[in-house]
Amino acid sequence: MVQVTELLDAQAMNRALTRIAHEIIERNKGIDNVILVGIKTRGTHLARRLAEKIEKIEGKKVRTGELDITLYRDDLSTKFIGDGPKVQQVDIDYVVNNQKIVLVDDVLYTGRTVRAALDAVMDLGRPSQIQLAVLIDRGHRELPIRADYVGKNIPTSSSERIVVQVAEVDGKDQVTLMKTN
């Protein structure tokens, strides 16, 4: 039997993203030289929402991009046996050299996705700084990676699963914890 617990509803997600938007502006003293880069799939939608919030606060657009880290994964040879990985493009229309890149993802778990995203960004150039914003930090790091901006810290066991749903993909905004009894 699977037990599902709602951790964040749409309002709580919105509040967390609003707080993160303010923190990004504060830490970077505005948004000059900042590019928000969403890690596909849900991180992309969260990055766009953060960009909208920052634009309302600052009165000017923040640059955004999308990053698919599939080919940078360290489990590529075991995860995609047979079919092979699905290759998607990197969609960052800006030069990243000397820019502050804020990677955006839905859940920070082992840190391996972030490591792959760091490699992908570095292949595009040499940013002055790379920061990390996540909606949920669930712990269990396997690599020395820490988020700069966290919507909510949710300690979990390794047998539990965090599911983030966003309206653009899933039809609703919600974060749930799933565990087997």
Summary of the structure (lengths in Angstrom):
residues: 181
radius of gyration: 16.2
end to end distance: 5.7
largest distance: 50.5
contacts: 558
relative contact order: 0.21
helix: 33%
strand: 30%
